[in-house]
């Protein structure tokens, strides 16, 4: 059974940082492209960052470029998203996704709230 479990979401003040983690199990982690998405209230889910197998390539949403770093540890089956200079507009539920060809899995999400 495949499981993706996100952690690290919290309430943080504007300008602060958070580090989200996603722990995967039940899949051959190193062949999957790993991505982070977010969904704010009343908005569609959007891609935030992704990292290909072996970490060869990363991509970031234009709205967050320069404030994010995505990384993976294939030995620990984890993917991490470092987020800096957070603003209230970054408030959302952040989801982890694993994709290989036409197969994908989602985590349950972790809440990030940016507020003073």
N, C-alpha and C positions, 0 to 999 in steps of 0.2 A: 504494500500500500504506500503510495507516494504521499509524502507530507512536506509542506513548506511552512515553516513557523517563523513569523516575523517577530522582532522584539526591538526595543529601544525607543519607541514612541513615547512622547511626554509633552508636558506643558513647558514652553520655553519662552523667554522674553525676546522681543525683536532684537536682531543683531546677534542672537545666540547661535549655538551650534548643536547638532544632534548627530549621533551615529546609529544608524539602523542596521540591524543584522537579520539575515534570513538563513535559517538552518534547514537543509534539505535531507530527506531520507527516503529510501525505497526506490531510488533511481540511480542511473549511472551518471553522476553529477557532471563529470568532466566533459561530457559530450553536449551538454545543454548550454544554449545561450541564456543568460540570466538577466532579468530586467526588473526594474522598479517602475511601478505606475502609481499614480495618485488620483484620488477622487474627492473633490471638495463638494460640500452640500449644494445640491441643485445643478451640478456640473457633470459632464461626462468624464469617464476615466481617461487619463492621459498618460502617455509614456514620459517618464522622467529621465531614465538612464538605462543603458544596457551594456553588457560586456559579453563578448563572444567566447566560445570555448578556447581554452588555453590563455585567455586574457589578451588575445591578439589585437582586439579592437574594442574601443569604447565609443559610446555616443551619448549625447546629452541633449535635453530639451533646450531650445534657444532661451526660453524664459529663465532658465536656471544655470545656464552655462557659466562657468567660472566660479560657481558656488558649490559645485558637487564633485565628489570623487567616488567612483564605483570601483570596487575591487573584489576579487574572489580568492578563496583558498580551497583548492581542489582536494587537499589532504584532509580538510575538516568539513568539506561539503557546505561551505558557507559563502554567502555573498554579502558585502557590506556597502552601505551608502553613507558617506560622510557629507553632511549638509552644513554649510556655513552661511553667515550673514542672513539668517532667516528673517522673513517678513510675515506679517499677518496673512498675506496672500498665499503663503505656503501651507496654511492650515488645511489639512485633508487627512483622509485615511490613505496610508501608503501600503501598497501591495507588492509582493514579490511574485515573479512569474518565471517559470522554467519552460523553455521551448526547444524542441528538436524536431526538425522537419514539420510535420503537421500535428505533432503532439505537443500539448501544453498543459501546464498545471499552475494553479494559483494558490497562494496562501490566503489566510483569513484577514490579513491586514493589521496595521498598527496605527493608532491615532497620533497624529502630530498636531499640536495646537500652539500657535505662536500668538502670544498676547501679553500685554503688560498688565 
